[in-house]
């Protein structure tokens, strides 16, 4: 069973940057595609970014393209989300997850294991 722990969230002013990390244990990390999701108060969980098992392929929701970058270090069993030019609308709890289904990568149903989440708050 895979365990995921997110870190790196916090409070930042609009235009600032944060780097989220997700450390994995208990599984074969290099064999898993990974994703980042976020959930703002009163809203559905939203796909943010995803990466293939090697990191060669990455995917982003339109609202973060050009600002966020997903990457992974399989040797460290860690996936990252570099967030630049942050906006107040980026405020949410951010979760990393292990993809376990070969379905649409943006669907939460395609992911089996989830971290506890880390809060990102962007002030105006």
GIZI-V209054 format. One record per residue. N is the residue number from 1. RES is the residue in three letters. SS is DSSP state (H for helix, E for strand, L for the rest). PSI is psi in radians with two decimals (none if undefined). Layout:
n=N res=RES ss=SS psi=PSI
n=N res=RES ss=SS psi=PSI
This chain:
n=1 res=UNK ss=L psi=2.43
n=2 res=UNK ss=L psi=2.36
n=3 res=UNK ss=E psi=2.36
n=4 res=UNK ss=E psi=2.36
n=5 res=UNK ss=E psi=2.04
n=6 res=UNK ss=E psi=2.65
n=7 res=UNK ss=E psi=2.93
n=8 res=UNK ss=L psi=-0.10
n=9 res=UNK ss=L psi=2.96
n=10 res=UNK ss=E psi=-2.88
n=11 res=UNK ss=E psi=2.28
n=12 res=UNK ss=E psi=2.62
n=13 res=UNK ss=E psi=2.68
n=14 res=UNK ss=L psi=2.38
n=15 res=UNK ss=L psi=-0.19
n=16 res=UNK ss=L psi=-3.05
n=17 res=UNK ss=L psi=2.64
n=18 res=UNK ss=E psi=2.64
n=19 res=UNK ss=E psi=2.02
n=20 res=UNK ss=E psi=2.53
n=21 res=UNK ss=E psi=2.59
n=22 res=UNK ss=E psi=1.92
n=23 res=UNK ss=E psi=2.28
n=24 res=UNK ss=E psi=2.61
n=25 res=UNK ss=E psi=2.80
n=26 res=UNK ss=L psi=0.11
n=27 res=UNK ss=L psi=-3.05
n=28 res=UNK ss=L psi=1.53
n=29 res=UNK ss=H psi=-0.73
n=30 res=UNK ss=H psi=-0.25
n=31 res=UNK ss=H psi=0.00
n=32 res=UNK ss=L psi=2.27
n=33 res=UNK ss=L psi=2.59
n=34 res=UNK ss=E psi=2.76
n=35 res=UNK ss=E psi=2.76
n=36 res=UNK ss=E psi=2.34
n=37 res=UNK ss=E psi=2.86
n=38 res=UNK ss=E psi=2.70
n=39 res=UNK ss=E psi=2.05
n=40 res=UNK ss=L psi=2.76
n=41 res=UNK ss=L psi=2.26
n=42 res=UNK ss=L psi=0.11
n=43 res=UNK ss=L psi=2.84
n=44 res=UNK ss=L psi=2.70
n=45 res=UNK ss=L psi=2.30
n=46 res=UNK ss=E psi=2.34
n=47 res=UNK ss=E psi=2.39
n=48 res=UNK ss=E psi=-0.95
n=49 res=UNK ss=E psi=2.67
n=50 res=UNK ss=E psi=2.77
n=51 res=UNK ss=E psi=2.53
n=52 res=UNK ss=L psi=3.01
n=53 res=UNK ss=L psi=-0.54
n=54 res=UNK ss=L psi=-0.28
n=55 res=UNK ss=L psi=-0.01
n=56 res=UNK ss=L psi=-0.51
n=57 res=UNK ss=L psi=2.29
n=58 res=UNK ss=E psi=2.69
n=59 res=UNK ss=E psi=2.49
n=60 res=UNK ss=E psi=2.58
n=61 res=UNK ss=L psi=2.62
n=62 res=UNK ss=H psi=-0.63
n=63 res=UNK ss=H psi=-0.28
n=64 res=UNK ss=H psi=-0.06
n=65 res=UNK ss=L psi=2.32
n=66 res=UNK ss=L psi=-0.21
n=67 res=UNK ss=L psi=-0.65
n=68 res=UNK ss=E psi=2.61
n=69 res=UNK ss=E psi=2.18
n=70 res=UNK ss=E psi=2.47
n=71 res=UNK ss=E psi=2.95
n=72 res=UNK ss=E psi=2.67
n=73 res=UNK ss=E psi=1.72
n=74 res=UNK ss=L psi=-0.53
n=75 res=UNK ss=L psi=-0.58
n=76 res=UNK ss=L psi=-0.01
n=77 res=UNK ss=L psi=0.83
n=78 res=UNK ss=E psi=2.43
n=79 res=UNK ss=E psi=2.52
n=80 res=UNK ss=E psi=2.72
n=81 res=UNK ss=E psi=1.84
n=82 res=UNK ss=E psi=2.14
n=83 res=UNK ss=E psi=2.02
n=84 res=UNK ss=L psi=2.86
n=85 res=UNK ss=L psi=0.85
n=86 res=UNK ss=L psi=2.54
n=87 res=UNK ss=L psi=2.72
n=88 res=UNK ss=H psi=-0.58
n=89 res=UNK ss=H psi=-0.13
n=90 res=UNK ss=H psi=-0.14
n=91 res=UNK ss=L psi=2.18
n=92 res=UNK ss=E psi=2.98
n=93 res=UNK ss=E psi=2.24
n=94 res=UNK ss=E psi=2.32
n=95 res=UNK ss=E psi=2.48
n=96 res=UNK ss=E psi=2.75
n=97 res=UNK ss=E psi=2.71
n=98 res=UNK ss=E psi=2.19
n=99 res=UNK ss=E psi=2.25
n=100 res=UNK ss=L psi=0.03
n=101 res=UNK ss=L psi=2.48
n=102 res=UNK ss=L psi=1.06
n=103 res=UNK ss=L psi=-2.99
n=104 res=UNK ss=L psi=2.18
n=105 res=UNK ss=L psi=-0.38
n=106 res=UNK ss=L psi=-0.07
n=107 res=UNK ss=L psi=2.24
n=108 res=UNK ss=H psi=-0.48
n=109 res=UNK ss=H psi=-0.30
n=110 res=UNK ss=H psi=-0.09
n=111 res=UNK ss=E psi=2.34
n=112 res=UNK ss=E psi=-0.78
n=113 res=UNK ss=E psi=2.41
n=114 res=UNK ss=E psi=2.56
n=115 res=UNK ss=L psi=3.14
n=116 res=UNK ss=L psi=-0.25
n=117 res=UNK ss=L psi=2.67
n=118 res=UNK ss=E psi=2.36
n=119 res=UNK ss=E psi=2.28
n=120 res=UNK ss=E psi=2.14
n=121 res=UNK ss=E psi=2.17
n=122 res=UNK ss=E psi=2.07
n=123 res=UNK ss=E psi=2.64
n=124 res=UNK ss=L psi=none
